[in-house]
Amino acid sequence: MQKILGYMRKAITEFDLISDGDKIAVGVSGGKDSLVLLSGLIKLRSFIGIDYQLVAVTMDPCFGGEFGDYSSVEKLCEQNGVPYILERSRIGEIVFDVRHEEHPCSLCSRLRRGALHNAAKQAGCNKVALGHHYNDAVETFLMNLFVEGRIGCFSPKSFLDRREITVIRPLVFAPEREIIRAAKREGLEVVKSKCPADGHTMREETKRFISERERLDHGFSDRIFGAMRRAGIDGWGYKETEGEKSE
Protein backbone atom coordinates (compact mmCIF):
# COMPACT_ATOMS: atom_id res chain seq x y z
CA MET A 1 0.00 0.00 0.00
CA GLN A 2 2.97 2.32 0.50
CA LYS A 3 3.51 2.56 -3.26
CA ILE A 4 -0.14 3.48 -3.78
CA LEU A 5 0.07 6.18 -1.12
CA GLY A 6 3.14 7.57 -2.87
CA TYR A 7 1.34 7.71 -6.21
CA MET A 8 -1.68 9.35 -4.59
CA ARG A 9 0.39 11.92 -2.73
CA LYS A 10 2.18 12.84 -5.97
CA ALA A 11 -1.12 13.32 -7.82
CA ILE A 12 -2.64 15.35 -4.98
CA THR A 13 0.41 17.62 -4.96
CA GLU A 14 0.90 18.01 -8.71
CA PHE A 15 -2.74 18.63 -9.54
CA ASP A 16 -3.83 20.37 -6.29
CA LEU A 17 -6.57 17.81 -5.77
CA ILE A 18 -7.32 18.25 -2.06
CA SER A 19 -7.32 21.31 0.22
CA ASP A 20 -8.02 21.97 3.90
CA GLY A 21 -11.73 21.85 4.66
CA ASP A 22 -12.70 19.63 1.73
CA LYS A 23 -15.52 17.16 2.20
CA ILE A 24 -14.97 14.42 -0.35
CA ALA A 25 -17.53 11.92 -1.61
CA VAL A 26 -15.61 8.80 -2.65
CA GLY A 27 -17.38 6.88 -5.39
CA VAL A 28 -17.18 3.24 -4.28
CA SER A 29 -18.47 0.69 -6.79
CA GLY A 30 -17.02 -2.17 -4.78
CA GLY A 31 -14.35 -2.88 -7.39
CA LYS A 32 -10.63 -3.01 -6.58
CA ASP A 33 -9.92 0.52 -7.84
CA SER A 34 -12.54 2.30 -5.74
CA LEU A 35 -11.75 0.22 -2.64
CA VAL A 36 -8.04 1.00 -2.88
CA LEU A 37 -8.90 4.68 -3.47
CA LEU A 38 -11.05 4.77 -0.33
CA SER A 39 -8.43 2.94 1.75
CA GLY A 40 -5.70 5.23 0.46
CA LEU A 41 -7.61 8.41 1.28
CA ILE A 42 -8.34 7.07 4.76
CA LYS A 43 -4.64 6.35 5.40
CA LEU A 44 -3.40 9.61 3.87
CA ARG A 45 -5.42 11.69 6.32
CA SER A 46 -3.07 10.68 9.14
CA PHE A 47 0.09 12.14 7.63
CA ILE A 48 -0.44 14.21 4.47
CA GLY A 49 -0.99 17.43 6.41
CA ILE A 50 -4.35 18.31 4.83
CA ASP A 51 -7.55 18.44 6.88
CA TYR A 52 -10.37 16.79 4.90
CA GLN A 53 -13.46 14.67 5.50
CA LEU A 54 -14.61 11.57 3.65
CA VAL A 55 -18.00 10.14 2.77
CA ALA A 56 -18.23 6.86 0.83
CA VAL A 57 -21.03 6.66 -1.75
CA THR A 58 -22.17 3.57 -3.65
CA MET A 59 -24.61 3.82 -6.55
CA ASP A 60 -26.17 0.39 -7.01
CA PRO A 61 -27.44 0.00 -10.63
CA CYS A 62 -29.44 -3.06 -9.53
CA PHE A 63 -28.50 -5.08 -12.60
CA GLY A 64 -31.06 -7.75 -13.38
CA GLY A 65 -33.47 -6.06 -10.98
CA GLU A 66 -31.51 -7.36 -7.98
CA PHE A 67 -29.89 -5.42 -5.13
CA GLY A 68 -26.12 -5.72 -4.96
CA ASP A 69 -24.49 -6.92 -1.74
CA TYR A 70 -22.26 -4.12 -0.44
CA SER A 71 -22.05 -5.30 3.15
CA SER A 72 -18.25 -5.61 2.89
CA VAL A 73 -17.99 -1.94 1.83
CA GLU A 74 -20.25 -0.92 4.70
CA LYS A 75 -18.05 -2.89 7.12
CA LEU A 76 -14.87 -1.22 5.80
CA CYS A 77 -16.44 2.19 6.33
CA GLU A 78 -17.64 1.34 9.85
CA GLN A 79 -14.16 0.14 10.82
CA ASN A 80 -12.64 3.43 9.71
CA GLY A 81 -15.32 5.84 10.87
CA VAL A 82 -16.34 6.90 7.37
CA PRO A 83 -20.04 7.67 6.74
CA TYR A 84 -21.48 5.37 4.09
CA ILE A 85 -24.31 6.13 1.66
CA LEU A 86 -25.85 3.36 -0.46
CA GLU A 87 -28.23 4.52 -3.18
CA ARG A 88 -30.32 1.97 -5.07
CA SER A 89 -31.39 2.87 -8.62
CA ARG A 90 -33.08 1.65 -11.82
CA ILE A 91 -30.02 2.36 -13.95
CA GLY A 92 -29.49 -1.29 -14.87
CA GLU A 93 -33.12 -1.63 -15.94
CA ILE A 94 -33.06 1.61 -17.96
CA VAL A 95 -29.86 0.75 -19.82
CA PHE A 96 -30.50 -2.92 -20.59
CA ASP A 97 -34.26 -3.51 -20.37
CA VAL A 98 -35.80 -0.20 -21.43
CA ARG A 99 -33.24 1.32 -23.80
CA HIS A 100 -31.67 -1.97 -24.95
CA GLU A 101 -28.39 -0.11 -25.53
CA GLU A 102 -26.07 -1.77 -28.04
CA HIS A 103 -23.11 -0.02 -26.38
CA PRO A 104 -24.37 0.41 -22.80
CA CYS A 105 -21.23 1.63 -21.01
CA SER A 106 -21.49 5.29 -22.03
CA LEU A 107 -25.10 5.77 -20.93
CA CYS A 108 -24.61 3.71 -17.77
CA SER A 109 -21.57 5.72 -16.70
CA ARG A 110 -23.37 9.03 -17.36
CA LEU A 111 -26.38 8.01 -15.30
CA ARG A 112 -24.21 6.69 -12.45
CA ARG A 113 -22.06 9.85 -12.41
CA GLY A 114 -25.16 12.05 -12.31
CA ALA A 115 -26.61 10.07 -9.41
CA LEU A 116 -23.25 10.14 -7.60
CA HIS A 117 -22.95 13.91 -8.00
CA ASN A 118 -26.49 14.40 -6.65
CA ALA A 119 -25.74 12.22 -3.63
CA ALA A 120 -22.49 14.10 -3.01
CA LYS A 121 -24.26 17.47 -3.04
CA GLN A 122 -26.96 16.21 -0.70
CA ALA A 123 -24.24 15.01 1.69
CA GLY A 124 -22.68 18.49 1.71
CA CYS A 125 -19.56 17.46 -0.24
CA ASN A 126 -17.64 19.87 -2.45
CA LYS A 127 -15.56 17.19 -4.19
CA VAL A 128 -16.08 13.73 -5.67
CA ALA A 129 -13.15 11.28 -5.86
CA LEU A 130 -13.13 8.60 -8.56
CA GLY A 131 -10.86 5.56 -8.87
CA HIS A 132 -9.50 6.01 -12.40
CA HIS A 133 -5.83 5.00 -12.57
CA TYR A 134 -2.83 5.26 -14.90
CA ASN A 135 -3.97 2.46 -17.23
CA ASP A 136 -7.48 3.92 -17.44
CA ALA A 137 -5.98 7.21 -18.63
CA VAL A 138 -3.95 5.56 -21.42
CA GLU A 139 -6.93 3.42 -22.48
CA THR A 140 -9.29 6.41 -22.54
CA PHE A 141 -6.86 8.46 -24.62
CA LEU A 142 -6.55 5.67 -27.20
CA MET A 143 -10.30 4.99 -27.27
CA ASN A 144 -11.00 8.66 -27.91
CA LEU A 145 -8.39 8.68 -30.68
CA PHE A 146 -9.36 5.44 -32.44
CA VAL A 147 -13.13 5.39 -31.87
CA GLU A 148 -14.12 9.08 -31.78
CA GLY A 149 -11.27 10.51 -33.83
CA ARG A 150 -10.34 13.13 -31.25
CA ILE A 151 -7.45 13.84 -28.91
CA GLY A 152 -8.55 13.94 -25.30
CA CYS A 153 -8.90 12.18 -21.97
CA PHE A 154 -10.64 12.64 -18.65
CA SER A 155 -8.96 15.22 -16.42
CA PRO A 156 -7.14 14.59 -13.12
CA LYS A 157 -9.25 17.45 -11.74
CA SER A 158 -12.31 19.14 -13.20
CA PHE A 159 -14.87 21.62 -11.88
CA LEU A 160 -18.50 20.97 -12.85
CA ASP A 161 -20.21 24.34 -13.13
CA ARG A 162 -23.78 23.04 -13.10
CA ARG A 163 -23.20 20.93 -10.01
CA GLU A 164 -20.72 23.30 -8.36
CA ILE A 165 -18.61 20.30 -7.48
CA THR A 166 -15.02 19.30 -8.30
CA VAL A 167 -14.19 15.80 -9.55
CA ILE A 168 -10.74 14.50 -8.59
CA ARG A 169 -8.84 11.34 -9.52
CA PRO A 170 -6.08 10.71 -6.97
CA LEU A 171 -5.02 7.35 -8.49
CA VAL A 172 -4.01 8.66 -11.94
CA PHE A 173 -0.31 7.89 -11.38
CA ALA A 174 -0.96 4.41 -9.98
CA PRO A 175 -0.53 1.46 -12.40
CA GLU A 176 -3.30 -1.14 -12.29
CA ARG A 177 -0.86 -3.90 -11.30
CA GLU A 178 0.02 -1.99 -8.10
CA ILE A 179 -3.67 -1.48 -7.32
CA ILE A 180 -4.27 -5.23 -7.67
CA ARG A 181 -1.36 -5.94 -5.31
CA ALA A 182 -2.55 -3.39 -2.78
CA ALA A 183 -6.10 -4.77 -2.78
CA LYS A 184 -4.78 -8.26 -2.06
CA ARG A 185 -2.33 -7.15 0.64
CA GLU A 186 -4.98 -5.05 2.38
CA GLY A 187 -7.45 -7.94 2.22
CA LEU A 188 -10.07 -5.78 0.54
CA GLU A 189 -13.21 -7.73 -0.35
CA VAL A 190 -14.10 -6.89 -3.94
CA VAL A 191 -17.78 -6.85 -4.91
CA LYS A 192 -18.17 -8.80 -8.14
CA SER A 193 -19.82 -6.81 -10.92
CA LYS A 194 -23.17 -8.15 -12.14
CA CYS A 195 -23.13 -6.01 -15.29
CA PRO A 196 -24.27 -8.10 -18.29
CA ALA A 197 -21.64 -6.38 -20.46
CA ASP A 198 -18.76 -7.02 -18.07
CA GLY A 199 -15.72 -8.32 -19.98
CA HIS A 200 -17.23 -7.55 -23.40
CA THR A 201 -16.65 -3.80 -23.75
CA MET A 202 -14.58 -1.49 -25.92
CA ARG A 203 -12.36 -0.85 -22.91
CA GLU A 204 -11.60 -4.55 -22.62
CA GLU A 205 -10.68 -4.63 -26.31
CA THR A 206 -8.42 -1.62 -25.78
CA LYS A 207 -6.78 -3.32 -22.78
CA ARG A 208 -5.96 -6.32 -24.94
CA PHE A 209 -4.59 -4.09 -27.71
CA ILE A 210 -2.30 -2.26 -25.27
CA SER A 211 -1.18 -5.51 -23.69
CA GLU A 212 -0.16 -6.86 -27.10
CA ARG A 213 1.66 -3.61 -27.97
CA GLU A 214 3.51 -3.76 -24.65
CA ARG A 215 4.55 -7.33 -25.38
CA LEU A 216 6.04 -6.27 -28.73
CA ASP A 217 7.15 -2.78 -27.76
CA HIS A 218 7.96 -2.36 -24.05
CA GLY A 219 7.24 1.15 -22.80
CA PHE A 220 4.35 1.78 -25.21
CA SER A 221 1.97 2.90 -22.43
CA ASP A 222 4.59 5.10 -20.76
CA ARG A 223 5.20 6.95 -24.02
CA ILE A 224 1.47 7.54 -24.52
CA PHE A 225 1.13 8.83 -20.96
CA GLY A 226 4.24 11.00 -21.35
CA ALA A 227 2.86 12.51 -24.55
CA MET A 228 -0.40 13.38 -22.77
CA ARG A 229 1.51 15.19 -20.05
CA ARG A 230 3.90 17.02 -22.37
CA ALA A 231 1.00 18.17 -24.55
CA GLY A 232 -0.90 19.31 -21.46
CA ILE A 233 -4.24 18.10 -22.81
CA ASP A 234 -7.26 18.27 -20.49
CA GLY A 235 -5.28 19.41 -17.46
CA TRP A 236 -2.53 16.77 -17.72
CA GLY A 237 0.35 19.26 -18.06
CA TYR A 238 3.25 19.44 -15.68
CA LYS A 239 3.01 21.85 -12.77
CA GLU A 240 4.95 25.03 -13.46
CA THR A 241 7.87 25.97 -11.24
CA GLU A 242 8.15 29.49 -9.83
CA GLY A 243 10.95 30.20 -12.28
CA GLU A 244 8.81 29.20 -15.25
CA LYS A 245 5.94 31.39 -14.07
CA SER A 246 8.11 34.49 -13.88
CA GLU A 247 9.58 34.13 -17.38
N, C-alpha and C positions, 0 to 999 in steps of 0.2 A: 504493500500500500504506500510505502514511502515514495516510490517512483511516481505514482499517481498524484500524490500530494505535491510533489515537485512540479509536475506538468501543470497542475491546477494553479499553483501559486504563480508560475510564470505567466499563464494566460491572464489571471486576475490583474497582475502588475502591468503587463504590456498593453492590455486593452481596457484598463480601468473598469473592470467589471463590477466590483463591489466597493461600497463606501460605508462609512459609519452611519448607522441609523437605518440601513436598508432592511426591509422585510421581504424575504425572498420566498416565493412559491416554487417548490421544486417539483417539476413534473415527473411523477414516478409511475411508469407503466408496469413495473414489476420485472422488466428485463434487466440484464446484467449492466447495461450502460447507466440507466437511471438509478439503479441501486448503488453502484459504485459512486456516482455523482452525489447522491444523498449522503452516503457514508463519508465521502471526502469532505463535503461542506461541513458536516458535523465535526470532524476531526480538526479541520483548519481553524475553526472558531477558537480553539484553545491556544493557538500560538501565532496566528497571522497578524495580529495587532489591529484588526478591524472589528468593530462592534456591529453585528448583524443578527437578525432573527431568521428562523426557518419555519416554513409550513410545508408539509408534504401533501401533494394533491394527486389523486389517481382518478382518471376519467375512464370508467369501464364502458366499452362500446357494447357490451352484452352480445357478443357474437353468437349467432344461433339462438337468440332469445334467452340465453342463460347468463346468470350472474357469474362473474369471475370470482375466484377465491383469492383474496388479497390479505388473508389473515397474517401471513408471514411479514408483509410490509407493515401492517398495523403493529405487530409485535416489535419490529425493529424501531419504529417510531416511539413506542411506549418506553422501550429500554433506554432511549436517548433523550427523552423529554421533548420530542418534536410533535406538535399538533398534526393530526392526520385527517384529511378530508377525502372521502370516497364518494364520487358522484356517479350514479348509474345513468345510462343514456340509451337512446334508440339508434345510435349511430350505426351499429352493425346492421340493424334491420333496414335503415334508410339506404345504406350503400349497396347491400347485397340483395335484399328482398324487394325493395320499392324501386330503386333506381336501376338495379341490375347492371352496375358499372362494369364495363369491359376492362378498364384499368382503374381499379378502386382506390389505389393508394393515395392519389392526389386529393380526391374528395374526402376520404376518411381522415387524412392528416389535417386538412383545413377545418373540418368540423370539430375534431378533437382539440386543435389549437384554440379555436374560438371558445369552446366550452372551458378549457383550462384558463384562458385569460379572464373569462367571466368569474370563475371561481376564485382566481387570484385577487381580483378587484374586490369581490365581496368579503374576502378575508383580510382586506386592508393592506395587501402587498403592493409594493411599487416595482418589483422585479419578478421575472419568471426565469428559472434556470432549467435548461434542457440538456440532455445527455449526449448531444452530438460530439463525436470525437474526430481525431485526425483522419482516419480512413473514410468516415462519412463525408468529410470536406472534399477529399480527392474524388470520391465517387460522385458526389453532387456536381462538382465542376465538370467532370467528363460527361455525365448524363445531360447536363444543360448544353454542352458543346455538341454532342453527337445526336441527341434526340430533338432539342429545341433550336439548335443552330445559333446559340448565343453564348457569350462569355460571362459567367457569373457563378455565384455560390451564395449560400446563406452567410450571414455576417456573424462574427464572434459576439457582437453587441449591436442591438438595433432598438431604436425608440419607436413605439407604435403610437402615432398621434391620436388616432381615434380612441384607443383604449387608455392612453396616458400611462403606459406601462413599458418598461424596458426588458427586452429579452436578452439573456446572457447565456453563453455556452462555455463554461469553465473547463471542459474536457477537450477542447479543440487541438491541444498539443499532444494528447495522450493516444498512442497507438492502440488499436483494438486488442492486440495480443497481450498488452500490459493490463488492460481492463479485465480480460478473461482471467489472467493470473490473480489479479487483486480480488476478484469476486470469489474465486476458489479459496484463496488464503484467508479471506475474511469470513468464509462460511456463509455467504449471502445466499438466501433461498430464492432462486429465480422462479417467477411465475410464467409458466409455459403459455405462449400465445395461442389463442384459439382462432386466429384469423384464417378464414378459408384460403386466402391468397398467400399465406406464409410460405416462403421458400420458392415462390413462383412469380417473382416480381422483376421489374427492370433493374432494381438495385442489386438483386441477386445475380443477374446476368452481368452487370457491371463489375461486381466483386470477382466473378470468375474471369472476366477479361483482364482485370488488373493483376490478379494472381498469375495468370499465364504470362503476362508481360514481365512481371517481376521475376518469374522463373527464367525467362530468356534474356532479360535486361535488368539486372539488379540495380536498384536505386531509381526505378521508373517513378514510383509514387513520390519519393522525396523531391525529384526534379519538378513534378507537377505542383507540389505544395510550395516549393521555393519560388516557382514562377508566379503563383498566386500572390505571394507575399511581396515579391519585388514589384509586381504590377500594381499592387495596392488596391485590387478590385474589392468592392463591397466591404471596405473597412479592414482588409487583411494586411495593410501596409505596416511597415516597421515603425515603432515609436520613435519620433524625432528626439535627438539629443538637444541640449540647450544650445550647443554651438551651431547646430544645423538651423535652429529656429532664428538665430540672430543674423544669419547670413542673408 
